[in-house]
Amino acid sequence: MKKTTLETFKCMMCGHEYRENVEKGEDREWSCPECRSNSIRHLKRSDKEGEPPA
């Protein structure tokens, strides 16, 4: 069983931010759950655990 982490993503089309579980080394194409765009960026972790980056 692979280890998963909760990561934050942001859609570059509609600006929707969401969190999703990701397996280390996983290679998949992400899509926005709001507008279905595949222009998704992985956001870096914030200094404060549990808070999305500003």
N, C-alpha and C positions, 0 to 999 in steps of 0.2 A: 504494500500500500504506500503510495507516494504522499509526501507531506504537502499540504496546501496552506496558502497564506491568503488573507483577505487584502486585496489590493484595490486602489482607487483609479478609476478611468474617467476621462472627459471626452465628450463628443465635440469635435471641432466644427460641426455643422450647426447644431442647435444649442450647444453649451451645457447639455445635461451631464452631471457628474454622478457616478454610481460606483458601488463597490461590488466586487465579485471574487469568489475563491479561484485561485490560480495554482496549478501544480508547477513546481520548479522544473524548468527545461521544457515546459509545454509550448508547442508551436501551433498556434491556431489564429484564425482571423476573427477579430472581435467586431461586433456590430452594436450600435446604440439601441437600447431597449425602447427608446422613445421614438426616434425617427428612422431607425434601421440603417443609418449611414455606417460605412466602414472606416470613416475618418476618425479613429479613436486614438487617443494618446494616453499612455500610462503615466500617472502623476507620481512624483517622488513622495516618499513618506515624509510627514511633517515631524517636527521635533517633539510635539506633544502626541503621545500615543492615543489613537482612537479619534483624532480630529483630522478631517480632510485638510489639505493644504489651502492656504488663502489664495 
